[in-house]
Amino acid sequence: MAAVPDPFPPPPPGSSGPARGDAPGPASAPARRRRRAASGARDLAARALVLGLLGRVRNGAVIVVDGGRRHLCGRPAPGEAVPEAVVVSNEVWRAVAAGGSAGLGRAWSSGWWSCASLDDLTLFLRVVVRNLDSLEHAGGIRGRIAGGRRHPQARDGAGGPEEGSDGTLPERLGGGFFALLLDETGSTSAGIFSGPSATLHDAQVAKLEHVCRVLSLSPAHHVLETGTRWGSFAVHAASHHGCRVTATTTSPEEHEAVTERVRAAGLADLVTVLLGDHRDLAGTYDRVVSLGGLESLDSREHGRFLAACGSRLAPGGLMALETAVVADQSYERARRTEDFVSRYVSPGSALPSVASIAGSVARDTDMRIVLLEDVGNHLAETHRRWRESLVAHAPELDALGVDEVSRKMFEFSLCYREAALAERRISDVECVLAKPAWRAPGTSRLAL
């Protein structure tokens, strides 16, 4: 997962917008009263700012319940429910006003606001994302928020329940969490759904198979998979197409789990699992596969990643690349924005766009794009199935010892990405890149 355009861009540093409260310490009674008064004033200012932004909603509506008062923001769309967001703590106002979507997600994980269900949370976020253009171009407010965009690697030092935790959010959740959440393949990218009745497992198997098919895999091929996701592609390709696969991961836990999975499947003679990333690669391969790896990198690494993959391909080789993307028109803005995903889920990451990928391929590699297909609707459905799985397995997750903050952060990230995908603010593409000597066999054509 990676950054999407921020529905709540923060005000610039040093503006007249709300500030964080001072750290508590010994003080006289008058000083404490002054501090409480100042904090209350900041809460009121932040509340006015956030409700003012939501008041710009025109396409659809949300209800904000605050202290017993119900604020209808927007115009209900025909046939669409109106989701309710309940304010539990005034901390939410300052979190959102100062941190944008990162603050909104942090406030959700802290329990400062709630919705009746994850369906309602997703719909709330969909309405906000749907109205993003009007929120960002809201007259004088636009000037206040435009300067607040920060590079994904920027950090403001905000305290919170997640500060000081070790590793990324997926690393803190651990393999046991994903074993319950994912289907049997362990895939973490978009499935391909043949229809409404298709299960998540059906969709993930179909996805793995079509990657193999588009690469025309055979026992003659040696495939490099960069950033394996619990071994799903490596195991499928080796067991169904007889090819050799070298798979990489930067996670020691994942390396151990995938190695054991390969051994249990009797594929140790075909699949090699390496602990490392694209910068450590060596050798030459007939095919390269990257499913979701590009979006987890900082935008400054995109070209170097593609160059590293291209340098490992044989002269007639092919690369299958899947990644979430932002619209070309939003790329420059999005890559400088720190949102919830790029702060808490995949720190420092930035989504590419189709144009930025094409530019990197032309500038940094000798490969050509020979196939491109948008599968954003399939990734949106995949996220929906994952959050259904999250709800269904809640008792087992509690037994695993997954802390509530990390769980709520993950559920927010699922709803956040699903909303952006469903509203077409971001999408997902699958493309095939070819080295100069590659030629399509006969009159056949590539098809995803």
Secondary structure, DSSP 8 states (H G I E B T S, - for coil): ------SS----TTSSS-----------HHHHHHHHHHHHHHHHHHHHHHHHHHTT--SEEEEEEETTEEEEEEE--TT----EEEE--THHHHHHHHHHHHHHHHHHHTTSEE-SSHHHHHHHHHHHHHTHHHHHT-THHHHHHHTT---TT-------TTTT-SS-HHHHHHHHHHHHHS-TT---S----SSTT--HHHHHHHHHHHHHHHTT--TT-EEEESS-STTHHHHHHHHHH--EEEEEES-HHHHHHHHHHHHHTT-TTTEEEEES-GGG--S-EEEEEEES-GGGS-GGGHHHHHHHHHHTEEEEEEEEEEEEEE-GGGHHHHHT---HIIIIISTT-----HHHHHHHHHHH-S-EEEEEEE-HHHHHHHHHHHHHHHHHTHHHHHHHT--HHHHHHHHHHHHHHHHHHHTTSEEEEEEEEE-TT----TT-----
